[in-house]
Amino acid sequence: MTGLRRADNAEPPDTVPPTDADLWSRAATGDEPAFAELFRRHAKAVWNHAYRLTASWSAAEDLTSSTFLTAWRKCAGIALDQDSARPWLYAVAGNLARTHARGERRFDRLLRRVPRAGTDRDHAEDVADRLSGEQRLREVLGAVRRLPRSEREAAQLCLLGDLTVAEAASALSVAEATVRSQISRARARLRTMLEES
């Protein structure tokens, strides 16, 4: 037996990690570890995208949770266009961010109607308001919101998010050339709007 090696000493063969599409298909059948892996791969990117859309840490956390909850609920009925789940997740996060912004605006209007009865402003809000980086992000987000819809969506996915033109085209169901054109027009409009402010 001197010429034989034990099988347990052999190195394991190289394994290729499953693609997002593979994990998505498995999650669609209720495979929780597969969905957990999708979450591990994309949660940080989705949070970053949500933060860029809202300029709020807590809103980004809520939107990230809601995005993955939506993905878990809908993965059985949705097939990914590409191998990556990120374009779909970004599209969901963008839709949820718009809904969140509408709710925030409604809440702000309601608060303006309520009489102020000697309440002190929260110190945390004062500190947050002084952070110039967040203020600049808010200005940019405000300018992005004023863009025409097609340019706004392309800007949110490619300029604020980190999707490629191809991924954004897939998420928006348009040609890559259309996304490039929308991004170019969006940049020009944003430059003008931000110089005026």
Disulfide bonds with the S-S distance in Angstrom:
none
